[in-house]
């Protein structure tokens, strides 16, 4: 005996299709984010813990360009010390040489609701920052995560300090806090 199941169409669950966020959707918008990382670093022959807070600002411009800035603050047992603000303008998808943090190469890519910054350090290793966007009602929300990356066979991340430009090795780093918000262009 065959059993025939019939489901009325109105009973099928309706799933909302997530709306894509593009760089064009963000033109005129400003992203303000904060990333806090606990790090073990080595400098001047000593190894110690430090908490690095980065205040990040990204403004989306026409023609796939962004203005960006990063204001770092280092928290050590000796207290808090701000570093110089690093800033620039870049074209999405276009690699470039960078002089910051001892040099290297960097690229910003916008794809699949995500703005990704990849950069190498001239010393060794690199950094990856990912900002993910989503639509919420009439606004756009974001989240951010960041990590240092090691080169295969090198085992260390070597750069110049974002606070005082001296050579440092990042032994370990873990993101322990983050916030992100998008201020859309007013119509």
Buried (B, 14 or more C-beta within 10 A) or exposed (E): EEEEEEEEEEEEEEEEEEEEBEBEBBBBBBBBBBBBBBBBBBBEEEEEEBBBBBBBBBBBBEEBBBBBEBBBBBBBEEEEEEBEEBEBEBBBEEBEEBEBBBBBBBBBBBEEBBBBBBBBBBBBBBBEBBBBBBBEEEEBBBBBEBBBEEBEEEEBBBBBBBBEEEEBBBBEBEEEEBEBEBEBEEE
